[in-house]
Amino acid sequence: MRQLQLDGVFYDSTGIKKSPEKVEKKQPQQDGCTTLWLCIYLPDLALEVFKSPIKKNRPEVVVEETAGRMTIAAASTAAREQGVQPGMSLSAACALCRALNIHHRDLHAEQEKLEQLADWAGQFTSRVSLEPPQALLLEIGASLKLFGGVDSLWQRLSGSLSSLVDSFNHAITPAPLASLWLARCNRPLVITCPDELRSALGKLPLRALGLEPRLEKRLHNTGVRVLHDLWRLPRDGLARRFGANLLDTLDRALGRSSDLRHNHNAPLHFEAALELPMETRNSRFIMSAAERLLAQLIGFLQHHDAAVNAVQFGLLSNEHPPHWLTIGLRQGSRDATRLLNLLEQHLNPLRLAAPINTLCLESMAIQPFSAVTQPLFRSHDTPQYRESEWHELIERLQNRLGVEAVFTLQSHPDHRPELAWSRTEPGVPARSPVCSAPRRPLWLLPEPRPLLSRDTLTLRSGPERIESGWWSNTSIRRDYYTARSHNGQGLWIFHDLTQPGQWYLHGLFG
């Protein structure tokens, strides 16, 4: 920065007095420690919460009450092509375009949308700040090494953001306020050196500052049109006439004073909804909407370094109660493709009673993410590969047939054959038997079948007496034998001691 000395007093190029002992030399910043703020400005956010993808060519506006009259807060591309502009009165807009579709501004929905985007942005940096009503600020300086530089990070971020919103502006500078002003004016600049901020901001119009209308009008009446006009005015006089806050704002924009920002801390629960362009039963349209919701979920999980064990999709209709689809995972994951495939298995056989108009997504079980290290040369014989295939197979079967229909068996500490086993979740280690028992068949009949005659059977071993269950209503007293039929089939039969002379077939040997 150029400095002048007059009568022993130092002046910088902005006219600020500095004593000789306070003159400091700027130390160059290290590349790995540079603070960079990316601003994502959403000029049509007020319209985004209403607009559907199929209605892009329809003239739509969002109106709000300003100074006792209805004015245009946002206008679609089709409306702007017919002369409708933000700030115009509603009556003037209707005169230009009679087929105007009008929405009343919903600030609550805009805030929710902004918070959802902040959750998504957490996958790129841990420092995300809300700048209501239309902007997000991301500190990306600490993420450049991870993503391979500014260009690589922006390409990845913008590619993902394009699937969530229709239009956005951006700017990257060392000062968050400078990034906001540039993005608000749609100046997509990338500035890494603080010394370049003054020249980059000088040509911005006064409206870029977002000042109160009364203050902006006073500055305009004094002849201020761009920021460079402000810097020409003496600082002392500027502070007396317009307040010290204006000077502080300008200093923060130039990086001369600190600009503290509150980080967005989202609750560890995800919930989002997306209104469909039209009522539909078509699973392809539903899958397209689900893909957009899952993109937000994955960004939320990456921001918190978490994974999800189960999610719930809600299919909302005007005519019937919501229909909920629960998708469970055997292991925590944040793989959108995996969740989409499981959702498709639910939707294909589903017959909706009525067309749906809204799709909801809610996380049900969030846990810390545990990354699995994949081998460099992976094959189907790799243990980790076989394990992942096994879990994905069980997930597909359980989501298609139901959790209760897919299970494994394990022994249960009970002497009664009907109760000596139990169902368990696939993959759970089997419980070892409590006691050693004689050879028993793996195939038990659902119910013991009475034998008409035992004379045609040859007893091979036995008896094994089982007398148990006297503490409940399922008491048994039986003598079990292994037998062989005339055709060589191995049988497991028993003599019911409570019914003399009655024999039953209970199992078959392989």
ChimeraX attribute file (.defattr): number of C-alpha atoms within 10 A of each C-alpha:
attribute: neighborCount
match mode: 1-to-1
recipient: residues
	/A:1	8
	/A:2	7
	/A:3	14
	/A:4	13
	/A:5	13
	/A:6	7
	/A:7	5
	/A:8	10
	/A:9	11
	/A:10	17
	/A:11	18
	/A:12	14
	/A:13	11
	/A:14	14
	/A:15	15
	/A:16	12
	/A:17	15
	/A:18	17
	/A:19	11
	/A:20	12
	/A:21	6
	/A:22	8
	/A:23	13
	/A:24	8
	/A:25	7
	/A:26	8
	/A:27	6
	/A:28	8
	/A:29	10
	/A:30	8
	/A:31	12
	/A:32	11
	/A:33	10
	/A:34	16
	/A:35	19
	/A:36	25
	/A:37	27
	/A:38	26
	/A:39	31
	/A:40	23
	/A:41	27
	/A:42	22
	/A:43	22
	/A:44	21
	/A:45	24
	/A:46	26
	/A:47	23
	/A:48	21
	/A:49	18
	/A:50	18
	/A:51	21
	/A:52	15
	/A:53	12
	/A:54	10
	/A:55	14
	/A:56	13
	/A:57	11
	/A:58	16
	/A:59	21
	/A:60	25
	/A:61	31
	/A:62	24
	/A:63	25
	/A:64	19
	/A:65	14
	/A:66	12
	/A:67	7
	/A:68	7
	/A:69	11
	/A:70	17
	/A:71	22
	/A:72	25
	/A:73	24
	/A:74	26
	/A:75	27
	/A:76	23
	/A:77	17
	/A:78	18
	/A:79	22
	/A:80	17
	/A:81	12
	/A:82	12
	/A:83	13
	/A:84	27
	/A:85	20
	/A:86	17
	/A:87	16
	/A:88	16
	/A:89	19
	/A:90	22
	/A:91	13
	/A:92	14
	/A:93	23
	/A:94	14
	/A:95	11
	/A:96	14
	/A:97	19
	/A:98	9
	/A:99	12
	/A:100	18
	/A:101	15
	/A:102	15
	/A:103	18
	/A:104	16
	/A:105	20
	/A:106	15
	/A:107	14
	/A:108	9
	/A:109	15
	/A:110	20
	/A:111	17
	/A:112	13
	/A:113	19
	/A:114	21
	/A:115	19
	/A:116	19
	/A:117	21
	/A:118	27
	/A:119	25
	/A:120	23
	/A:121	25
	/A:122	22
	/A:123	17
	/A:124	23
	/A:125	16
	/A:126	18
	/A:127	20
	/A:128	26
	/A:129	21
	/A:130	20
	/A:131	17
	/A:132	13
	/A:133	15
	/A:134	19
	/A:135	23
	/A:136	25
	/A:137	26
	/A:138	24
	/A:139	22
	/A:140	25
	/A:141	20
	/A:142	18
	/A:143	17
	/A:144	21
	/A:145	13
	/A:146	10
	/A:147	15
	/A:148	10
	/A:149	13
	/A:150	18
	/A:151	12
	/A:152	12
	/A:153	17
	/A:154	18
	/A:155	11
	/A:156	12
	/A:157	14
	/A:158	14
	/A:159	10
	/A:160	17
	/A:161	19
	/A:162	11
	/A:163	13
	/A:164	16
	/A:165	16
	/A:166	15
	/A:167	13
	/A:168	20
	/A:169	18
	/A:170	26
	/A:171	25
	/A:172	28
	/A:173	27
	/A:174	26
	/A:175	26
	/A:176	27
	/A:177	23
	/A:178	28
	/A:179	30
	/A:180	30
	/A:181	24
	/A:182	25
	/A:183	25
	/A:184	26
	/A:185	18
	/A:186	15
	/A:187	18
	/A:188	15
	/A:189	14
	/A:190	18
	/A:191	19
	/A:192	19
	/A:193	14
	/A:194	16
	/A:195	14
	/A:196	13
	/A:197	19
	/A:198	17
	/A:199	11
	/A:200	15
	/A:201	20
	/A:202	15
	/A:203	13
	/A:204	19
	/A:205	16
	/A:206	21
	/A:207	16
	/A:208	17
	/A:209	21
	/A:210	11
	/A:211	12
	/A:212	9
	/A:213	10
	/A:214	9
	/A:215	13
	/A:216	16
	/A:217	13
	/A:218	13
	/A:219	18
	/A:220	13
	/A:221	10
	/A:222	9
	/A:223	10
	/A:224	19
	/A:225	17
	/A:226	17
	/A:227	20
	/A:228	18
	/A:229	16
	/A:230	19
	/A:231	18
	/A:232	11
	/A:233	13
	/A:234	12
	/A:235	16
	/A:236	12
	/A:237	10
	/A:238	16
	/A:239	14
	/A:240	9
	/A:241	10
	/A:242	13
	/A:243	13
	/A:244	13
	/A:245	10
	/A:246	17
	/A:247	17
	/A:248	16
	/A:249	15
	/A:250	19
	/A:251	16
	/A:252	18
	/A:253	26
	/A:254	22
	/A:255	20
	/A:256	12
	/A:257	13
	/A:258	12
	/A:259	14
	/A:260	8
	/A:261	13
	/A:262	10
	/A:263	14
	/A:264	16
	/A:265	16
	/A:266	15
	/A:267	9
	/A:268	13
	/A:269	13
	/A:270	19
	/A:271	16
	/A:272	17
	/A:273	17
	/A:274	16
	/A:275	17
	/A:276	19
	/A:277	15
	/A:278	15
	/A:279	16
	/A:280	17
	/A:281	17
	/A:282	13
	/A:283	15
	/A:284	13
	/A:285	15
	/A:286	20
	/A:287	17
	/A:288	12
	/A:289	19
	/A:290	21
	/A:291	17
	/A:292	14
	/A:293	23
	/A:294	20
	/A:295	18
	/A:296	24
	/A:297	27
	/A:298	22
	/A:299	22
	/A:300	27
	/A:301	25
	/A:302	19
	/A:303	21
	/A:304	21
	/A:305	16
	/A:306	18
	/A:307	24
	/A:308	22
	/A:309	17
	/A:310	19
	/A:311	21
	/A:312	17
	/A:313	22
	/A:314	17
	/A:315	21
	/A:316	21
	/A:317	19
	/A:318	12
	/A:319	10
	/A:320	13
	/A:321	11
	/A:322	16
	/A:323	14
	/A:324	14
	/A:325	16
	/A:326	17
	/A:327	23
	/A:328	21
	/A:329	21
	/A:330	15
	/A:331	16
	/A:332	19
	/A:333	22
	/A:334	21
	/A:335	13
	/A:336	15
	/A:337	11
	/A:338	14
	/A:339	19
	/A:340	17
	/A:341	12
	/A:342	21
	/A:343	24
	/A:344	16
	/A:345	15
	/A:346	18
	/A:347	18
	/A:348	12
	/A:349	9
	/A:350	11
	/A:351	9
	/A:352	15
	/A:353	12
	/A:354	15
	/A:355	18
	/A:356	24
	/A:357	18
	/A:358	21
	/A:359	23
	/A:360	19
	/A:361	23
	/A:362	19
	/A:363	20
	/A:364	16
	/A:365	15
	/A:366	19
	/A:367	16
	/A:368	13
	/A:369	17
	/A:370	12
	/A:371	10
	/A:372	8
	/A:373	7
	/A:374	10
	/A:375	10
	/A:376	6
	/A:377	6
	/A:378	11
	/A:379	11
	/A:380	10
	/A:381	8
	/A:382	12
	/A:383	11
	/A:384	16
	/A:385	14
	/A:386	13
	/A:387	12
	/A:388	12
	/A:389	13
	/A:390	13
	/A:391	16
	/A:392	17
	/A:393	11
	/A:394	19
	/A:395	22
	/A:396	20
	/A:397	16
	/A:398	20
	/A:399	20
	/A:400	20
	/A:401	12
	/A:402	11
	/A:403	14
	/A:404	10
	/A:405	11
	/A:406	17
	/A:407	16
	/A:408	14
	/A:409	14
	/A:410	17
	/A:411	15
	/A:412	18
	/A:413	14
	/A:414	15
	/A:415	16
	/A:416	18
	/A:417	13
	/A:418	14
	/A:419	11
	/A:420	13
	/A:421	16
	/A:422	13
	/A:423	13
	/A:424	15
	/A:425	15
	/A:426	15
	/A:427	12
	/A:428	11
	/A:429	10
	/A:430	13
	/A:431	11
	/A:432	11
	/A:433	14
	/A:434	11
	/A:435	8
	/A:436	7
	/A:437	9
	/A:438	8
	/A:439	10
	/A:440	16
	/A:441	15
	/A:442	10
	/A:443	13
	/A:444	16
	/A:445	12
	/A:446	9
	/A:447	11
	/A:448	15
	/A:449	13
	/A:450	13
	/A:451	12
	/A:452	10
	/A:453	11
	/A:454	15
	/A:455	8
	/A:456	10
	/A:457	18
	/A:458	16
	/A:459	18
	/A:460	12
	/A:461	13
	/A:462	14
	/A:463	15
	/A:464	14
	/A:465	14
	/A:466	15
	/A:467	14
	/A:468	15
	/A:469	14
	/A:470	10
	/A:471	7
	/A:472	7
	/A:473	7
	/A:474	9
	/A:475	11
	/A:476	15
	/A:477	18
	/A:478	21
	/A:479	17
	/A:480	22
	/A:481	21
	/A:482	23
	/A:483	22
	/A:484	19
	/A:485	14
	/A:486	9
	/A:487	7
	/A:488	10
	/A:489	12
	/A:490	20
	/A:491	24
	/A:492	22
	/A:493	28
	/A:494	27
	/A:495	19
	/A:496	16
	/A:497	15
	/A:498	10
	/A:499	10
	/A:500	8
	/A:501	10
	/A:502	15
	/A:503	22
	/A:504	20
	/A:505	20
	/A:506	21
	/A:507	23
	/A:508	19
	/A:509	16
	/A:510	9
